[in-house]
Amino acid sequence: MRAALDGCRLALSWLTVVPGLHRPGGPAIDRTAGRRAIAATPLVGLLLGLVATGLLWVLLRATLDPALAGLLVVATLALLTRGMHVDGLADTVDGLGCYGPPERALEVMRGGGVGPFGVVALVVCIGAQTLSFGALANSGQWVAVVLAVAAGRVAVVLTSRRGVPAASATGFGALVADSQGRWACALWSLALLTASAWSVPGRWWQGPVVVVIALALTVALTRHCARRFGGITGDVLGASVEVGVTVAAVGLLVGG
């Protein structure tokens, strides 16, 4: 129980702006701690999803346009997560778009700037999330908003699954890659599938179909990145979050 709570606390401080729980000079974070934190990441997604939903409700009650409300919520999520996931998305897409061996791609990802591929990826994902969140809230699909945000964090568990190595011996990827067993992946996926049945009023089947597609796409992205980079990095985990959220939000809106 203590280990699980420590994992939740570390996940919260790693993935949000909550003050760090591991102070300078404290014990180093090892792979065991990293594994527990990644296993608790969907709970952070649930918390962020509830915050996003509450903010959307307030903004719509204040008679803001749904699209503007969606944009403000996406911006808030980026602030609450220190912009790590959108940065990871841009770096990953830039790395995939460059020529050369894996070492060259990793160098591009560590460069700090955002290239044309990364810019396009950010515009598409942020735009799609903005419009989708606004439309879902405007139609009263509050569960769908929470589910979409949480789906991106379940994708992180699948991205860190066993058999997918780290691209480097150092960095965030080295702490969490190849750390999540089948049970963790299966249980979080099943929980998300079960919750999704209530995400689209009148069409219980749509939510599970969307979840399967979103998670399958993030798994495919992870495999491609592992082949291209020789493994995964922290940036790939960030890309998985944003792709998972975007696909889930758009999918849950289809037919509405």
Phi, psi and omega in degrees: 000316179298320180296319180295319178295321177297322178296318178296316181295318179293319178300319180295318181283331177289315195255001178222182179274006175303134183309141183302140180265348176251101185282156175306134181090351178281181180298141180293148177277120181257184182294329178296315177295320178298319179298316180294322180294316179294323178296335180265358184303320178301331177293324174296320177299320177298316179297314179295324178296321178292321177297315180299317180295316178298319179293319177301317180299315180296316183294321178289325175296333178275011176064028173287151175299138182305321180295318179294320177299318178298319180296317179296325178291317177299318178296320179296317178298321178296319179294317181294336180252016179062018180070012185297320187286318178292324175297318178297321177298311182298315181295319181296314181294322176297319179296319179292332184274351183270161176267166176108178182287173180305324181299320179294318179298317179294326177296319177298318181295329180274357187296332178096330178274171178244122180272182183297322178297317179295321179298313180299316180299318179295316180299315182295310184293313180295319178297315181295317179295318180302307183291323181292313179299316179297316181291319179297316179294320182295332179265005177080017180270067184292322179299324181296323179295312178300316183298317182297316180295318179293326181301322178297329180277330171295325177300328178296321178298315180293325178295329181267018185293160178299142179098349178252108186280171173276149180281342182219156179281352180233168177095179184298319180301321181295333180283330191240343181297147176060033186248343187257121181282177182298323184294317179297315180297317183291317183293317179291323177295318179295319178298318179293319178298317181296314180295329184292342180296341179257010188273338181235103182304131177084351179223077185299332184283338186294317180303307178301321178297316180296317179299315179300315180295315182298314180291323179296320179293323178290325176296317178297319177299317180298315180299316181296317179296320180297322177290319185286320186258353185082015182149190180249161177232178175298328178297322180295322176298318177298319178297321178299319178301307185292322178294316179299315179297314184296311181296318180295315182297315179293317181297320180289344180271338183301131178084359183279000000 
